[in-house]
């Protein structure tokens, strides 16, 4: 083969690789924008003062949200703004045998929800997430373990996919240090 032909083939390969990388970057940006667009908007959430709370195990909890509205976005509905979807909060309160167990389950759910909606912005956030999950895992009863909580939070295929996308950035770099969970 002539030198000019080799140069042209090499140049063509470089152009094709560049086009591929550009396309992947564009798709990634489009996916990130789609994720941002699916986060719950303020207008879909009732004002906390207008919410009629119910009582489960002596604890006031928000009402069960409409499943269609709740599953229309990644974040779902969280009328009391505690970082946990209302359906998840209600389910966990119904399964918890103590206030401490409920508090630990809520911490785990808030950590999963935070990872789902993109709150893992750096390694420090990712490590705090792992510490929260580790502590909750040691302090919840078998009937309400962290795997069950994760399943409740990641209740739709879009939520599972987005959670995996958000946490995959830190795969292999998440630290699970020995911590003193209070």
Backbone as numpy.savetxt, mean C-alpha at the origin, in Angstrom:
# Nx Ny Nz CAx CAy CAz Cx Cy Cz
32.65 -8.83 -43.40 31.81 -7.67 -43.40 32.70 -6.43 -43.40
32.26 -5.41 -44.05 33.02 -4.17 -44.13 32.89 -3.40 -42.82
33.84 -2.59 -42.55 33.86 -1.77 -41.33 32.65 -0.85 -41.29
32.30 -0.25 -42.44 31.14 0.64 -42.48 29.85 -0.10 -42.14
29.71 -1.33 -42.58 28.53 -2.12 -42.31 28.45 -2.44 -40.82
29.60 -2.78 -40.22 29.64 -3.06 -38.78 29.25 -1.82 -37.98
29.73 -0.67 -38.41 29.41 0.57 -37.72 27.91 0.86 -37.83
27.35 0.66 -39.02 25.92 0.89 -39.21 25.08 -0.07 -38.37
25.47 -1.32 -38.31 24.74 -2.31 -37.50 24.83 -1.94 -36.03
26.01 -1.56 -35.57 26.20 -1.16 -34.18 25.35 0.07 -33.86
25.36 1.04 -34.76 24.57 2.25 -34.59 23.08 1.91 -34.54
22.61 1.03 -35.38 21.22 0.61 -35.39 20.85 -0.07 -34.08
21.73 -0.91 -33.57 21.48 -1.60 -32.29 21.38 -0.57 -31.16
22.28 0.39 -31.15 22.27 1.44 -30.12 20.96 2.24 -30.20
20.52 2.55 -31.39 19.27 3.30 -31.57 18.08 2.47 -31.07
18.07 1.18 -31.39 16.98 0.31 -30.94 16.95 0.18 -29.42
18.12 0.04 -28.83 18.20 -0.04 -27.36 17.71 1.26 -26.75
18.14 2.38 -27.31 17.70 3.69 -26.81 16.19 3.85 -26.91
15.62 3.42 -28.02 14.18 3.51 -28.20 13.45 2.63 -27.18
13.99 1.44 -26.92 13.40 0.54 -25.94 13.44 1.16 -24.54
14.58 1.68 -24.15 14.73 2.31 -22.82 13.77 3.50 -22.70
13.70 4.31 -23.75 12.80 5.46 -23.74 11.35 5.00 -23.56
10.95 3.96 -24.28 9.58 3.44 -24.19 9.29 2.93 -22.79
10.24 2.20 -22.19 10.04 1.67 -20.84 9.93 2.81 -19.83
10.76 3.83 -19.98 10.71 4.98 -19.07 9.36 5.69 -19.20
8.91 5.86 -20.41 7.62 6.50 -20.65 6.49 5.68 -20.03
6.52 4.36 -20.21 5.49 3.50 -19.61 5.52 3.60 -18.09
6.72 3.61 -17.51 6.86 3.72 -16.07 6.25 5.03 -15.56
6.51 6.13 -16.26 5.94 7.42 -15.87 4.43 7.40 -16.01
3.93 6.76 -17.07 2.49 6.67 -17.26 1.85 5.83 -16.15
2.52 4.74 -15.75 2.01 3.91 -14.66 1.97 4.70 -13.35
3.03 5.45 -13.07 3.06 6.26 -11.85 1.95 7.29 -11.87
1.70 7.91 -13.02 0.63 8.89 -13.13 -0.72 8.22 -12.94
-0.89 7.03 -13.50 -2.15 6.30 -13.34 -2.39 5.98 -11.87
-1.33 5.61 -11.16 -1.45 5.32 -9.73 -1.89 6.57 -8.99
-1.25 7.69 -9.27 -1.61 8.94 -8.61 -3.06 9.32 -8.91
-3.50 9.07 -10.13 -4.86 9.43 -10.52 -5.91 8.56 -9.83
-5.52 7.36 -9.36 -6.49 6.47 -8.74 -6.58 6.65 -7.23
-5.72 7.47 -6.66 -5.81 7.71 -5.22 -7.13 8.40 -4.91
-7.67 8.12 -3.75 -8.97 8.66 -3.39 -8.92 10.18 -3.37
-9.98 10.79 -3.86 -10.05 12.24 -3.84 -10.91 12.68 -2.67
-10.66 13.88 -2.21 -11.37 14.42 -1.06 -12.88 14.44 -1.28
-13.32 14.67 -2.50 -14.75 14.80 -2.74 -15.51 13.49 -2.57
-14.83 12.34 -2.61 -15.50 11.05 -2.44 -15.66 10.65 -0.99
-15.04 11.39 -0.08 -15.04 11.02 1.32 -15.95 11.97 2.10
-16.92 11.43 2.83 -17.79 12.30 3.60 -17.02 13.04 4.69
-17.48 14.21 5.06 -16.84 14.97 6.14 -16.98 14.19 7.43
-15.90 14.10 8.25 -15.97 13.32 9.50 -17.12 13.72 10.41
-17.49 15.00 10.43 -18.57 15.44 11.31 -19.93 14.90 10.87
-20.06 14.52 9.60 -21.35 14.01 9.11 -21.44 12.48 9.20
-20.41 11.84 9.68 -20.37 10.37 9.75 -21.04 9.89 11.03
-21.89 8.90 10.89 -22.53 8.27 12.05 -21.73 7.02 12.40
-20.98 7.11 13.48 -20.15 5.99 13.92 -21.01 4.90 14.54
-20.54 3.67 14.40 -21.18 2.53 15.01 -20.23 2.00 16.09
-20.70 1.11 16.92 -19.87 0.56 17.98 -19.68 -0.94 17.76
-18.42 -1.36 17.77 -18.08 -2.78 17.70 -17.15 -3.05 18.87
-17.49 -4.02 19.70 -16.70 -4.35 20.90 -16.45 -3.12 21.76
-17.43 -2.23 21.82 -17.32 -1.04 22.65 -16.48 0.08 22.05
-16.05 -0.08 20.81 -15.21 0.93 20.17 -15.97 1.56 19.02
-16.00 2.91 18.96 -16.67 3.55 17.82 -15.86 3.36 16.54
-16.53 2.91 15.50 -15.89 2.70 14.19 -16.75 3.35 13.11
-16.11 3.75 12.02 -16.88 4.34 10.92 -17.84 3.31 10.33
-18.86 3.79 9.63 -19.80 2.85 8.99 -19.13 2.10 7.86
-19.71 0.97 7.51 -19.21 0.17 6.39 -19.36 0.99 5.11
-18.27 1.21 4.38 -18.38 2.00 3.15 -19.03 1.20 2.02
-19.58 1.90 1.08 -20.13 1.27 -0.11 -18.99 0.55 -0.83
-19.10 -0.77 -1.06 -18.00 -1.52 -1.66 -17.56 -0.99 -3.03
-18.51 -0.55 -3.83 -18.15 -0.05 -5.16 -17.30 1.21 -5.07
-17.71 2.14 -4.20 -16.91 3.37 -4.00 -15.58 3.05 -3.34
-15.62 2.17 -2.36 -14.41 1.83 -1.61 -13.35 1.18 -2.49
-13.80 0.37 -3.44 -12.86 -0.34 -4.31 -12.57 0.39 -5.61
-13.15 1.58 -5.78 -12.93 2.34 -7.00 -11.55 3.00 -7.03
-10.92 3.10 -5.88 -9.59 3.72 -5.80 -8.65 2.82 -5.01
-7.37 3.10 -5.11 -6.39 2.34 -4.34 -6.56 2.60 -2.84
-6.72 3.86 -2.48 -6.78 4.22 -1.07 -8.08 3.82 -0.41
-9.16 3.73 -1.17 -10.44 3.40 -0.58 -10.97 4.53 0.27
-11.87 4.22 1.17 -12.51 5.24 2.00 -12.02 5.12 3.44
-11.58 6.24 3.96 -11.07 6.35 5.33 -11.62 7.65 5.92
-12.87 7.63 6.36 -13.53 8.87 6.77 -12.92 9.50 8.02
-12.34 8.70 8.90 -11.76 9.28 10.12 -10.28 9.64 9.94
-9.74 9.39 8.76 -8.38 9.84 8.44 -7.28 9.21 9.28
-7.49 7.99 9.76 -6.47 7.35 10.59 -5.49 6.49 9.79
-5.59 6.53 8.46 -4.65 5.80 7.62 -5.04 4.37 7.32
-6.23 3.96 7.77 -6.72 2.59 7.52 -8.12 2.69 6.91
-8.32 1.97 5.81 -9.65 1.96 5.19 -10.70 1.54 6.21
-11.88 2.11 6.11 -12.93 1.85 7.09 -13.37 0.39 7.13
-13.45 -0.26 5.98 -13.85 -1.67 5.98 -12.82 -2.54 6.70
-11.56 -2.22 6.54 -10.49 -2.97 7.21 -10.55 -2.72 8.71
-10.72 -1.47 9.09 -10.80 -1.11 10.52 -11.95 -1.85 11.20
-13.10 -1.85 10.56 -14.27 -2.53 11.13 -14.01 -4.04 11.28
-13.45 -4.64 10.26 -13.18 -6.08 10.31 -12.21 -6.40 11.45
-11.16 -5.61 11.57 -10.15 -5.90 12.61 -10.72 -5.70 14.01
-11.54 -4.67 14.20 -12.13 -4.47 15.53 -13.04 -5.64 15.88
-13.74 -6.16 14.89 -14.62 -7.31 15.13 -13.86 -8.57 15.48
-12.62 -8.70 15.04 -11.81 -9.89 15.29 -10.86 -9.74 16.48
-10.61 -8.52 16.92 -9.63 -8.29 17.99 -10.19 -8.70 19.34
-9.32 -9.29 20.16 -9.75 -9.72 21.48 -9.36 -8.72 22.57
-8.55 -7.71 22.21 -8.16 -6.70 23.19 -7.82 -5.39 22.47
-7.78 -4.32 23.24 -7.42 -3.02 22.66 -5.98 -3.02 22.15
-5.10 -3.72 22.87 -3.70 -3.79 22.43 -3.58 -4.53 21.09
-4.29 -5.63 20.97 -4.27 -6.37 19.72 -4.83 -5.52 18.58
-5.91 -4.79 18.85 -6.50 -3.92 17.84 -5.51 -2.82 17.44
-4.85 -2.22 18.42 -3.88 -1.15 18.13 -2.73 -1.67 17.26
-2.24 -2.86 17.56 -1.17 -3.44 16.75 -1.65 -3.78 15.34
-2.86 -4.29 15.25 -3.42 -4.60 13.93 -3.61 -3.32 13.12
-4.04 -2.24 13.78 -4.20 -0.95 13.09 -2.85 -0.42 12.62
-1.81 -0.60 13.41 -0.46 -0.17 13.00 -0.02 -0.92 11.75
-0.24 -2.22 11.75 0.14 -3.02 10.57 -0.68 -2.60 9.35
-1.99 -2.42 9.54 -2.85 -2.03 8.41 -2.44 -0.66 7.87
-2.12 0.28 8.75 -1.70 1.61 8.31 -0.37 1.52 7.55
0.52 0.64 7.98 1.80 0.46 7.27 1.56 -0.12 5.88
0.74 -1.15 5.78 0.43 -1.72 4.47 -0.25 -0.69 3.58
-1.21 0.05 4.14 -1.93 1.07 3.38 -0.96 2.16 2.91
-0.05 2.57 3.80 0.94 3.58 3.42 1.81 3.12 2.27
2.25 1.87 2.32 3.07 1.33 1.23 2.24 1.27 -0.06
0.97 0.94 0.08 0.08 0.86 -1.08 -0.05 2.21 -1.78
-0.24 3.27 -1.03 -0.50 4.58 -1.63 0.76 5.40 -1.86
1.92 4.76 -1.74 3.16 5.43 -2.15 3.86 6.23 -1.08
3.67 5.87 0.19 4.33 6.61 1.26 5.75 6.13 1.54
6.21 5.09 0.86 7.60 4.66 1.00 8.43 5.48 0.02
8.94 6.61 0.50 9.65 7.52 -0.39 11.16 7.31 -0.39
11.67 6.61 0.63 13.11 6.41 0.72 13.39 5.21 1.63
14.67 4.89 1.81 15.06 3.74 2.61 14.62 3.87 4.06
14.65 5.08 4.60 14.23 5.30 5.99 12.75 4.94 6.15
11.90 5.39 5.20 10.48 5.04 5.24 10.29 3.53 5.14
11.06 2.90 4.26 10.95 1.46 4.06 11.34 0.70 5.33
12.39 1.15 6.01 12.81 0.50 7.25 11.76 0.68 8.35
11.18 1.88 8.45 10.13 2.12 9.43 8.92 1.21 9.16
8.61 1.02 7.89 7.53 0.12 7.49 7.81 -1.30 8.00
9.03 -1.78 7.77 9.39 -3.14 8.20 9.34 -3.28 9.72
9.80 -2.27 10.43 9.77 -2.31 11.89 8.32 -2.40 12.38
7.44 -1.59 11.79 6.03 -1.60 12.17 5.42 -2.98 11.94
5.68 -3.55 10.77 5.12 -4.87 10.45 5.70 -5.93 11.40
7.01 -5.86 11.67 7.64 -6.84 12.57 7.05 -6.76 13.97
6.87 -5.55 14.48 6.31 -5.40 15.82 4.86 -5.88 15.86
4.09 -5.54 14.85 2.69 -5.97 14.81 2.59 -7.49 14.72
3.50 -8.10 13.96 3.47 -9.56 13.80 3.66 -10.26 15.13
4.45 -9.67 16.01 4.69 -10.29 17.31 3.62 -9.99 18.33
2.70 -9.11 18.01 1.71 -8.68 19.00 0.27 -8.79 18.55
0.01 -9.59 17.52 -1.37 -9.83 17.13 -1.67 -11.31 17.30
-2.91 -11.61 17.58 -3.31 -13.00 17.81 -3.35 -13.76 16.50
-3.26 -15.09 16.56 -3.32 -15.89 15.33 -4.57 -15.64 14.50
-5.68 -15.25 15.15 -6.90 -15.02 14.39 -6.80 -13.76 13.53
-5.86 -12.88 13.85 -5.71 -11.62 13.12 -4.21 -11.37 12.90
-3.58 -12.24 12.13 -2.14 -12.10 11.91 -1.86 -11.10 10.79
-0.58 -10.74 10.63 -0.24 -9.71 9.65 -0.52 -10.16 8.22
-0.47 -11.45 7.95 -0.82 -11.93 6.61 -2.29 -11.68 6.30
-3.15 -11.90 7.30 -4.58 -11.63 7.13 -4.82 -10.13 6.93
-4.09 -9.32 7.68 -4.24 -7.87 7.57 -3.80 -7.42 6.18
-2.70 -7.96 5.70 -2.23 -7.60 4.36 -3.28 -7.98 3.32
-3.89 -9.14 3.46 -4.93 -9.58 2.53 -6.13 -8.64 2.57
-6.51 -8.17 3.76 -7.62 -7.22 3.88 -7.30 -5.91 3.17
-6.09 -5.40 3.37 -5.70 -4.12 2.78 -5.57 -4.23 1.27
-4.99 -5.34 0.81 -4.74 -5.52 -0.63 -5.86 -6.35 -1.25
-7.08 -5.84 -1.15 -8.27 -6.61 -1.49 -8.68 -6.60 -2.95
-7.94 -5.91 -3.81 -8.26 -5.92 -5.24 -6.98 -6.18 -6.03
-7.10 -6.68 -7.24 -5.90 -6.90 -8.06 -5.07 -5.63 -8.27
-5.72 -4.48 -8.43 -4.98 -3.22 -8.58 -4.19 -2.87 -7.33
-4.78 -3.14 -6.17 -4.08 -2.85 -4.92 -2.87 -3.77 -4.76
-3.03 -5.04 -5.10 -1.91 -5.98 -5.01 -0.78 -5.56 -5.95
-1.15 -5.25 -7.19 -0.15 -4.87 -8.19 0.60 -3.60 -7.78
-0.13 -2.61 -7.31 0.49 -1.34 -6.93 1.35 -1.51 -5.69
0.89 -2.29 -4.71 1.68 -2.55 -3.51 3.01 -3.21 -3.89
2.93 -4.21 -4.76 4.16 -4.89 -5.19 5.09 -3.94 -5.92
4.53 -3.09 -6.75 5.33 -2.10 -7.47 6.01 -1.14 -6.48
5.26 -0.66 -5.50 5.81 0.29 -4.54 6.84 -0.33 -3.61
6.64 -1.58 -3.23 7.59 -2.20 -2.30 8.77 -2.86 -3.02
8.62 -3.15 -4.31 9.70 -3.80 -5.05 10.93 -2.90 -5.17
10.73 -1.61 -5.04 11.85 -0.66 -5.10 12.86 -0.95 -3.99
12.40 -1.56 -2.91 13.25 -1.81 -1.74 13.51 -3.28 -1.51
13.12 -4.14 -2.46 13.31 -5.58 -2.32 14.80 -5.88 -2.10
15.06 -6.68 -1.10 16.45 -7.04 -0.80 17.17 -5.99 0.01
16.56 -4.81 0.17 17.21 -3.75 0.94 16.44 -3.42 2.21
15.29 -4.07 2.42 14.54 -3.82 3.63 15.23 -4.50 4.80
15.43 -3.75 5.84 16.08 -4.29 7.01 15.03 -4.73 8.00
15.23 -5.85 8.63 14.34 -6.34 9.65 15.16 -6.49 10.92
15.56 -5.35 11.50 16.46 -5.42 12.65 15.73 -5.93 13.89
16.52 -6.40 14.84 15.94 -6.74 16.13 15.55 -5.41 16.77
14.30 -5.27 17.05 13.83 -4.03 17.64 13.08 -4.34 18.93
12.99 -3.35 19.78 12.26 -3.49 21.01 10.86 -2.94 20.78
9.91 -3.81 20.53 8.53 -3.38 20.30 7.88 -3.19 21.66
7.34 -2.01 21.86 6.70 -1.70 23.15 5.46 -2.48 23.36
